[in-house]
């Protein structure tokens, strides 16, 4: 009896899997297929069967933990996005210039990055620019509002300036409070090797990219956190145009991020 029930369960599982595949192939919007094989990663809009053992690296795990404990990404799990940021920061750490992050919130990205590259030992300064209270409403375009930018769970921000100051106390950072682009001239770095942009709407992001472009050293990396996300399509279009003007391309990543390298 026990073996009979076990065989029945296996049969039902196979039938359910076939039914799921059929449904996905016939869903509106074109044919779709389940990813064959056992998933190694399934979070933050990305599912894959490919290797992701960076998650188990103790050094990365500690960097992720420190970023997560700031409360920056709420209940989301975003290991691969942090992996990309840490990779970019590691590359930038070998170049001349300082680090800049436009769109900090509670400092999760920058805290993870700083630990991963041993930032205090690099002799660089990390500039952190944000309102530390959320998006500036006047900078959100009508097209972005129609996509829901500025409303919903992921746009609920709390005052966090004091918390950020505490997180980075004693570290080589300059915390710049205010609205980008108004605060951009407060960044005194003449050379920048790492630029992270995550301000959720076009106007301040393009302003920051334009402002820092000539300060980016050859090989410097610009990480666009919102580039590939459907809700942020206006930003993708704007950065594609920006990149074309500069004679470069945006590398679109399945994490939703985009990368631009300074020639």
N, C-alpha and C positions, 0 to 999 in steps of 0.2 A: 504493500500500500504506500509506504513511504517513497519507494522508487517511482511508483506510478505518479504520485503527486509532484515529485521533482521533475519528471519528464514533461508533465503537463505545464508546469511553470516555465520551463525552458521553451516549450512550444508557443505559449502565450507571449513570451518575451520576443521571440522571433517574429510572430505575427504583428505585434505592436510596432516593432522596428520597421517592418515592411510598410505598414499603414502610415507611419510617420513620414517615411521617404516619399510615398505616393502623394500624401497631402502637400508636402513641401514642393514637389515638382509641379503640382497643379494649382498652387496658390497664385492669386493675381500678381502681376509684376514680373512674370517670366519664370523659367525653370530654376529650381534651387535644389541643392543636394546637401545632405548631412555630411559633415567631415568624417571621412573613413578613419578608423583607428581610435585608440584611446586618447582622449584629450589630456595634454600636459598642462594646459593653461586655459582658463575660461573665466575672464573677469574684465571689467572696464571696456566692454564692447569688442573684445578680442578673444577668439577661441582658436587653438592650434594644437597639432600633435607634435610640433617641433620642440627641440630641446630648449628648456628654460631653467637650467640648473643654476643660473646666476642667483636665483631666489634663495638657494641654500648656502650661498657663500656667506660666512659669518660677518665679514666686513660690510658687505652690502646689506645684510639683514639688520645690522646695527644702524646703518645710515637710514634705512627705511623706518625703523622703529622710532628714531629721533624725529624724523619728519612727521610720522603719523601722530606722535604724542602731542604735537602742536594743535591738533584738531582741525587742520587745514582742509582735509578732504572728507570730513564727516565720516560716514560709514562706508565709503567706497574703498575698493581694493585696487591699487593702481601700480603694482610692482613694475610692470614693463615700462610704463611712462617714467618712473623714477630711474629705472635702469638706463633709459635713453639720456636723461639729464645727467646722470653720473658719468656715463661714457663721454658725453659732450664736455663736461667739466674737466674730466681727466685729460682729454685732448687739449683743452684750452690752458690747463695748468702749466703746460710746457711752452706756452707762448708769452710774449711780452704783453703787458696790459692788465687792466683790472676787470672784475666781474660786475655785471649789472643785471638786476632783475626788476622788470616793470610789471607789476601785478604780483603782490607778495601775499596778500591776505594775512594769515597767521604765521607764515614763514616756513611751511612744510617743505617746499621744493628746495629753498636755499639752505635750510638746516640739514637736509639729507646730503645735499651736494657738498657742503662745507666739511662734513665728517668724512665723506668718501675720499676727498682729495687731500685731506689734512690741511685745510685752508690756512689756518694760523701760521703754518710754517712756510707758506709760499711767498711772503713779502708783498702780498697784493691787498687791495681793498675791495670789499663787496658792497656795492651801492644797492639799497633796497628802496624802491619807489612804490608808494601806494597811498590811497586815501585812508586806508586802515578802517574803513567803514562801508566799503562796497562801491558799486558803480556810481559814476556821476551821471545822473539822469539826462542832463542836457546833451550829453555826448552820444546818446543812443539814437540812431537814425530811425525813421519811420519804417524802412524795410526791415531793420533788425527787430523792431517792436512786433511786427507782424509774424516774425519767427519765434516770438516769445522771449527775446532777450530782455532781461531785467525783471522777469517774473518767474515764480516757481521755486522749488526747493533749492536749486543750485545757485540762486541769486539772493538768498536770504543771508545777509552778512550782519555781523555784530561789530560794535566798536572793539578794536583789538590792538590799538597802538601800544598801550602799556604792556600788554602780554608779549608783543613782539620785542619790545625793548628789553624785557626780562629774559626772553629766550636767547637773545644775542648779546647779553651783557658780557663785557670783557673781551668780545671778539672784534676782529678788524673789519667792522662794518660801518657804513654811514646810512642811517635810516632817514629817508627823505619823505616827509608827510605832505600830501597835497595832491592836486589833480594834474596828471600828465595830459597835455604837454607843458602846463605852466611851470612845473618843477624841473624840467629837463636841464635848464642852465645851472642848477644846483649840483649837478654831477661834474666834478672837477677833473675827472680822469681824461687825459689827453689821448690815451690808447685803451682800447677795450678788446678783450680776447674771448669773452663769453657774454652773451646777451640772451636772457630768457624773457619772453613776452607772453603775458597771460592776463589781459585786461578785458576780455569778453566782448569787445566791440571795436569797430574799425577805426574810428577817429584817433583815439589815443595810441593805438597800436602802430598805425602807419606813421604817426607823428614821431613816435619813439624810434622806429626803424630808420626813418629819414634822418633824424637828428644824429643817430650814432653811426650811420653807415660809413662816413669818412673817418671815424675814429676806430673802426674795427680794423685790426691788424690782419695781414694776409694769413689765411687759415683759420681765422676766428669763426665761431659758430653762433648762429642765431637760432634759438629753439622757439617755435611757435606752438603753444600748447593747444590752441583751439582750431588749428588749420583744417583738419579733416572731419570735424564733427558737423553733422547735417544742420543742426540749429545755428551753426556759425558760418554758414555758406558765404555770407557777405564778406567775412574776413578772408576766406579762401580766395575769392575773386579779387579782393583788394591786394592781397599779397602776391598773387600771380602777376598782377599788373606791375606791382612794385619790383618784383624780381626781373620781369622783362625789361623794365627801364634800366636796371642795373646790369643787364647782360648775364644773368644767372638764372637758375631754376630752383624751385622749391622741391625738396625730396619729401614726398608724401609717405607717411608711415602708417601701418595698420593700427597703431596706438591712437590715431587721431592727431598726432603731432606732425609738424612740418619742420624741416631743417634747411637752412640756407648757410652756405659757406662763403666767406669773403675771399675772392680771388687774390 
